[in-house]
């Protein structure tokens, strides 16, 4: 995408950043085919920022205005090239159980990889989405990392309700 803006609302976690992206889409008419991603910012003030990208710079004018009206910091461009995609073509179609072939056909995802496997899954491999599919940008491709699950199926590596670190102690 040639045009992008980053919105920094001082967020501390991915779930809240996902909600901000969804609030933006509920409030504004974002362009079809655009992307909404989260990015981890390290350094002296670690946080999660969101970026929105589009083919048209004008598509992002409302995002800029709304974000500023909320008191958020807005900068031009994406903070890095490895964002975690939340909003992308076909994201709303990746619900329940599907196949790798369907994922690639109906969404902007370019490739599916399996954690720990040298080769990618076959097109007929079943993916149980748990309605939570968050691919990441890698070398200009949108890649979904999956992991093996029961019955020879796959599930996305990122789960919708992760167990907090140190939950058992």
Secondary structure by P-SEA (a helix, b strand, c coil): cccbbbbbcccccaaaaaaaaaaaaaaccccccbbbbbbbbbccbbbbbbbbbccccccaaaaaaaaaaacccccccccccccccccccccccccccccaaaaaaccccccccccccccccccccccccccbbbbbbccccbbbbbbbccccccccccccccccccccc
